[in-house]
Amino acid sequence: KKQEAYPGQPTVPGAQHDVDFMVKDSKRFADSGGWGYGAFEYDAATDVFRPANTTDNPPQENDAKCGYACHTVVQNRDYVFTEYGKR
């Protein structure tokens, strides 16, 4: 979110909702473009993460194919949506 009270209105973290990650391993995840996917939902009331499941939005199964299905639209970028910062 934008921190409107600070000069220049910098972008700062908002409320935690979930954590998602990808792991590249072409042998372990050969059937999903070489990527394994993980998703965890955050419960602010208990300060605990739990594995995402089929009741979440978007629904998550217990395999890499769920993340793979969403990421096929960026297959030409090795299935990665994120723009990496220039070093």
C-alpha atoms as one frame of an Amber mdcrd trajectory, in Angstrom:
protein
   0.000   0.000   0.000   1.062   3.625  -0.321   2.097   5.359   2.877   0.365
   8.667   2.208   1.626  10.324   5.415   5.291  10.122   4.349   7.012  12.345
   1.793   6.941  10.781  -1.659   4.224   8.320  -0.601   6.483   5.236  -0.534
   5.101   1.747  -1.011   5.091  -0.229   2.246   3.789  -3.698   3.155   0.052
  -3.961   3.736  -1.825  -6.566   5.741  -0.426 -10.091   5.403  -2.785 -12.398
   3.511  -0.746 -15.358   2.338   2.657 -16.552   1.190   3.311 -18.294  -2.119
   6.567 -19.646  -3.447   8.054 -21.544  -6.361  11.000 -23.959  -6.375  12.861
 -24.839  -9.572  13.844 -28.516  -9.824  13.426 -30.024 -13.276  13.813 -33.606
 -12.010  11.335 -33.478  -9.106   8.765 -31.356 -10.967   9.175 -32.522 -14.561
   5.408 -32.634 -15.159   4.914 -28.969 -14.166   7.488 -27.125 -16.240  10.239
 -27.875 -13.729   8.561 -25.860 -10.966   7.048 -26.862  -7.622   4.541 -24.499
  -6.023   3.550 -23.872  -2.405   0.837 -21.669  -0.909   0.121 -20.853   2.724
  -2.769 -18.779   4.088  -2.175 -16.444   7.042  -4.569 -16.057   9.983  -3.861
 -12.687  11.609  -5.924 -13.520  14.715  -3.653 -16.457  15.615  -0.494 -15.285
  13.777  -0.306 -18.735  12.127   0.166 -19.940   8.557  -1.608 -23.048   7.246
  -1.263 -24.865   3.930  -3.682 -23.491   1.330  -6.469 -25.851   0.300  -9.475
 -26.202  -2.002 -11.599 -23.776   0.069  -9.208 -20.873  -0.593  -9.308 -18.359
  -3.432  -7.868 -19.468  -5.735  -8.374 -23.070  -4.633  -5.157 -25.041  -4.086
  -4.696 -28.772  -4.474  -1.863 -30.730  -2.828   0.354 -30.943  -5.888   2.355
 -28.700  -8.204  -0.200 -28.852 -11.002  -2.433 -26.173  -9.471   0.274 -23.488
  -9.604   1.389 -24.765 -12.977  -2.088 -24.300 -14.473  -2.137 -20.613 -13.508
   1.432 -19.980 -14.665   1.089 -21.408 -18.184   0.177 -17.904 -19.424   3.837
 -16.942 -18.798   5.409 -20.115 -20.175   7.651 -17.998 -22.429   9.137 -16.447
 -19.238   9.851 -19.836 -17.622   6.467 -19.697 -15.828   7.488 -16.671 -13.686
   5.236 -13.594 -13.328   7.628 -11.563 -11.174   9.884  -8.929 -12.687  13.315
  -9.180 -11.085  15.040  -5.967 -10.091  18.124  -4.942 -12.041  21.314  -5.535
 -10.100
